[in-house]
Amino acid sequence: MSRMKDWLMEHEEHFDTAVNMGDTDQTNLGMVMNYIYDQMQVVDDKYVRALWKEHTEGEPIGEWEGDYECD
């Protein structure tokens, strides 16, 4: 379970970095996705989109329910 949590936390760290780079008024989801894809080998698009929705609409995503099996 901790590998999954670490992987999701890595998404969040890169997401925060991407959002805080440069002019936040010009930042969009595509730019954030491109940055995260440049930083990570495996990216969960749905999770990044959920983070974006939380960032733009202020709605917390709660506990993530991805389609993953944990060892």
N, C-alpha and C positions, 0 to 999 in steps of 0.2 A: 504494500500500500504506500510505503514511503517514496518509492520511485515515482509513482503516479503523482503524488502530492508535489514532489520536487519538480516534476515536468510541468505541472500546471503553474507552480510558483515561478518557474522560468518564463512562462508565457507572460505572467503578470509583470515581472520585472522588465522584460523587453517592451511590453505594452506601455508601461509608465515612461520608459526612456523615450520611446517613439513619440508619445503624446507631448512630452515636455521639450522635445527638440524644436528649436526655431519658433516661428509664429504659430501659436495655437489656433488662431482664427483660420489659418490656411491648412491645418492638418485635417486629413480626411481618412476614412477607413482604408482606402487603397494604399496610402502612404504608410500607414501603420502596418498593414499586412506585408507590404514589401520589406519593411525594416525587419519584421519578425522572421520572415522567410530567409533574409540574409544572415540572421543570427543563429537560427536553429535548423537542424536537419529535418525534424518531423514536427509539423505544426497542426494543431487542431483548429480548423477554420471556424467551427461552430463556437468554440470557446472564445476565440478572439472577437467574433461578432457579438457574443454576449457581453464581453468586457467593454466593447465599443458602445453597446446599448446602455450599459450601466453608466459609462462615462458621459454620454450625450443626454440621456434622459433622466439620470439620477436614480434609476431603479436598481436596487441591489439584485445581483443574480442569485443570491442564496447559495445553497450547496449545489455544485455542478453535478449533473446526472448524465455523464457521457456514456457511450456504448463500449465500455472497456471492461476487461477482466483483469483482476489483480492477482498476482501470485501469492 
